[in-house]
């Protein structure tokens, strides 16, 4: 059975060592909601950075592919480098 993409937002915060650390994860209903929430998290100073993404596949979280399609603020290099543009 083919599963629907799972949309979400991963926030990032600067830690005490000066590294970007993952913050809260938020599940979203679609790409537009993911973009809006990611931008709001950064604009509202709730996070230093945020990435909107979707995941394909079913089952455990580590199965399937993860695609970031928008970033806001400061995100780790690997996240920014994975953008399709």
ZATIBA-384101 format. One line per field, with one value per residue: residue number from 0; x negated, y negated, z negated of N, C-alpha, C, CB in turn; residue in one letter. Coordinates in steps of 0.1 Angstrom, whole numbers, plus 2048, in hexadecimal, padded with zeros to 3 digits. Atoms other than C-alpha are relative to their C-alpha. Glycine has a CB too. Example, Ala and Ser with C-alpha at 12.3 -4.5 7.8 and 13.67 -1.06 7.14 Angstrom:
<sites>
padren	0	1
n.c1	7F7	809
n.c2	80C	80B
n.c3	800	800
ca.c1	785	777
ca.c2	82D	80B
ca.c3	7B2	7B9
c.c1	7F7	808
c.c2	7F4	7F5
c.c3	800	7F8
cb.c1	80A	7FC
cb.c2	800	7FB
cb.c3	7F4	80E
keba	A	S
</sites>
This chain:
<sites>
padren	0	1	2	3	4	5	6	7	8	9	10	11	12	13	14	15	16	17	18	19	20	21	22	23	24	25	26	27	28	29	30	31	32	33	34	35	36	37	38	39	40	41	42	43	44	45	46	47	48	49	50	51	52	53	54	55	56	57	58	59	60	61	62	63	64	65	66	67	68	69	70	71	72	73	74	75	76	77	78	79	80	81	82	83	84
n.c1	7F8	808	7FC	800	80B	7FE	805	803	809	80B	807	80E	804	80F	802	80A	80E	800	7FC	7F1	7FB	7F2	7F7	7F3	7FB	7F2	7F9	7F7	7F7	804	80C	7FE	800	80E	807	7FB	805	80E	803	7FB	809	80C	7FC	7FC	80B	7FF	80B	80B	7FF	7F6	800	7F3	804	7F7	806	7F9	802	7F7	806	809	804	80C	7FE	7FC	809	7FC	803	7FD	7FC	802	807	7FF	80A	80C	7FE	80D	804	7FA	7F2	800	806	7F7	7F5	801	802
n.c2	80C	80D	809	80E	806	806	80E	804	80A	7FD	80C	7FF	80A	800	7FB	808	7FE	807	7F7	7FF	7F3	7FF	804	7F8	7FB	802	7F9	80A	7F9	802	808	80E	802	7FF	80D	80B	7FE	802	80E	806	7FD	808	80E	803	7FD	7F4	7F7	807	7FC	7F6	7FA	7F9	7F4	7F5	7F2	7F6	7F3	7FC	7F8	807	80D	800	7FB	80A	80C	80D	80B	80E	808	80E	802	80E	803	7F8	7F1	7F9	800	7F5	803	80A	7FA	7F6	807	7FD	80C
n.c3	800	7FF	80A	7FD	806	80E	801	80D	803	80A	804	804	80A	803	80E	808	7FA	7F3	7F6	7FE	805	7FD	80A	7FF	7F3	7FF	7F4	7F8	7F7	7F2	7FE	803	80E	804	7FD	809	80E	801	7FF	80D	80C	800	801	80E	809	807	7FC	7F8	7F3	7FE	7F3	7FC	7F8	800	801	7F9	806	80B	80B	80A	7FB	7F8	7F3	7F6	7FD	805	7F7	805	7F4	804	80D	805	80B	800	801	7FE	7F2	7F9	7FD	7F5	7F4	7FA	7F9	7F2	7F7
ca.c1	800	7F2	7F2	7F8	7DB	7D7	7D2	7C1	7AB	78A	77E	75A	74B	727	71A	701	6E3	6EE	6FC	71F	732	754	771	796	7A5	7C8	7DE	7F1	80E	7FE	7E1	7F1	7F7	7D3	7C5	7DC	7D3	7AE	7AE	7C3	7AC	78E	7A0	7AF	78D	798	77B	75A	762	77C	77F	7A0	79D	7B0	7A8	7B1	7B5	7C8	7BF	7A3	797	775	785	78B	77C	77D	77E	77B	78D	789	773	775	75A	73C	73C	720	70C	718	73C	735	720	73D	755	75E	756
ca.c2	800	7DE	7C5	79F	788	77C	756	746	72B	730	712	70B	6F7	6EC	700	6F4	701	6ED	70A	70C	727	735	726	730	744	73B	751	73D	746	739	726	704	709	715	6F6	6DF	6EF	6F0	6CB	6C2	6D4	6C0	69E	6A1	6A9	6CB	6DB	6D0	6E4	6FC	714	71E	741	760	785	7A1	7C5	7D8	7E9	7DE	7BA	7C4	7D4	7C0	79F	77D	75E	73A	722	701	6F4	6D4	6C5	6DA	6FF	719	71A	73D	731	713	727	740	725	72D	70A
ca.c3	800	80A	7EF	7F1	7EB	7C7	7C4	7A7	798	786	772	768	74B	744	726	70C	721	740	753	763	750	75A	747	74A	766	772	789	7A4	7BA	7DB	7EA	7E6	7C1	7BD	7CE	7B9	798	79F	7A9	78A	772	77E	783	760	751	745	757	767	786	795	7B2	7C3	7D2	7DC	7D8	7EF	7E5	7CA	7AA	792	795	7A3	7C1	7E1	7ED	7DD	7F3	7E5	7FC	7E8	7CC	7B7	7A1	797	79F	79F	7BF	7C8	7C7	7DD	7F5	7FA	808	82C	839
c.c1	7F7	805	7FF	7F3	804	7F9	7FC	7F6	7F6	7FA	7F2	7FD	7F1	7FE	7F4	7F2	800	804	810	805	80F	809	80D	803	810	805	809	808	7FC	7F4	802	800	7F2	7F8	805	7FB	7F1	7FC	804	7F7	7F4	804	805	7F6	802	7F5	7F6	801	80B	800	80E	7FC	80C	7F8	809	7FE	809	7F7	7F8	7FB	7F3	802	805	7F6	806	7FB	804	803	800	7F9	801	7F6	7F4	803	7F3	7FD	806	80E	801	7FB	80A	80C	7FE	7FE	7F4
c.c2	7F4	7F6	7F1	7FA	7FA	7F2	7FC	7F4	804	7F2	803	7F4	801	805	7F8	802	7F9	808	7FF	80E	801	7FC	809	804	7FE	807	7F6	808	7FF	7F7	7F1	7FD	801	7F3	7F5	802	7FE	7F1	7F9	802	7F7	7F1	7FD	803	80C	80A	7F8	804	80B	805	807	80C	80A	80D	809	80D	803	807	7F7	7F3	800	806	7F5	7F4	7F4	7F5	7F3	7F8	7F1	7FF	7F1	7FF	809	80F	806	801	80C	7FE	7F6	805	80A	7F9	803	7F4	7F8
c.c3	800	7F6	805	7FA	7F3	800	7F2	800	7F5	7FC	7FB	7F7	7FE	7F2	7FA	806	80E	80B	802	7FB	804	7F4	802	80E	800	80C	806	809	80F	801	7FC	7F1	7FB	802	7F6	7F2	7FE	800	7F3	7F4	800	7FF	7F2	7F6	7F7	803	808	80F	801	80E	802	809	801	801	808	7F9	7F5	7F6	7F7	806	808	80D	809	801	7FA	809	7F9	80C	7FC	7F2	7FD	7F5	802	7FF	803	80F	808	804	80C	80D	807	807	80F	80A	7FB
cb.c1	809	801	7F7	80D	7FB	7FB	809	7FA	807	7F6	808	7F6	807	7FA	7FC	7FF	7FD	7F2	7FC	804	7FF	803	804	80B	7FD	804	807	7F7	80E	80C	7FB	80E	809	7FA	803	80F	804	7F9	807	80E	7FB	7F9	80B	80C	7FE	80E	806	7F2	7F3	80E	7F5	80A	7F5	809	7FD	7FC	7F2	80B	7F7	7F5	7FE	7F6	80B	80E	7FE	7FA	808	7F3	80E	80E	7F1	80E	807	7F7	80B	800	7F1	7FF	807	7F8	7F3	805	800	80D	80C
cb.c2	800	7FA	801	7F9	7F4	809	7F6	80B	7F2	80A	7F9	800	802	7F2	80F	805	80F	7FA	80E	7FD	801	80F	7F1	7F7	80F	7F1	80D	7F6	7FA	7FB	801	7FC	80B	80C	7FC	800	80E	807	7FA	804	80F	802	7FD	809	7F3	806	80C	803	806	7FB	80A	7F6	807	7FF	805	801	802	808	80A	808	7F7	807	80B	7FA	7FE	7FE	801	7FA	804	7F9	804	7FD	802	7FC	805	80D	801	80C	7FB	7F3	807	808	7F1	807	7F7
cb.c3	7F4	80F	7F3	7FB	80A	7F5	807	7F8	7FC	805	7F5	80C	7F2	801	801	7F2	802	802	7FD	80E	7F0	804	802	7FA	802	800	7FC	807	7FF	809	80E	806	7F9	807	80E	801	7FB	80C	80C	7FD	801	80E	80A	7FD	7F7	803	809	7FB	806	7FD	802	807	7F9	80D	7F2	80F	7FB	806	806	7FC	7F4	7F8	800	7FC	80F	7F1	80D	7F9	804	7FF	801	7FB	7F2	7F4	80B	7FA	801	7F7	7F4	7FC	7FD	7F5	7FD	804	800
keba	X	X	X	X	X	X	X	X	X	X	X	X	X	X	X	X	X	X	X	X	X	X	X	X	X	X	X	X	X	X	X	X	X	X	X	X	X	X	X	X	X	X	X	X	X	X	X	X	X	X	X	X	X	X	X	X	X	X	X	X	X	X	X	X	X	X	X	X	X	X	X	X	X	X	X	X	X	X	X	X	X	X	X	X	X
</sites>
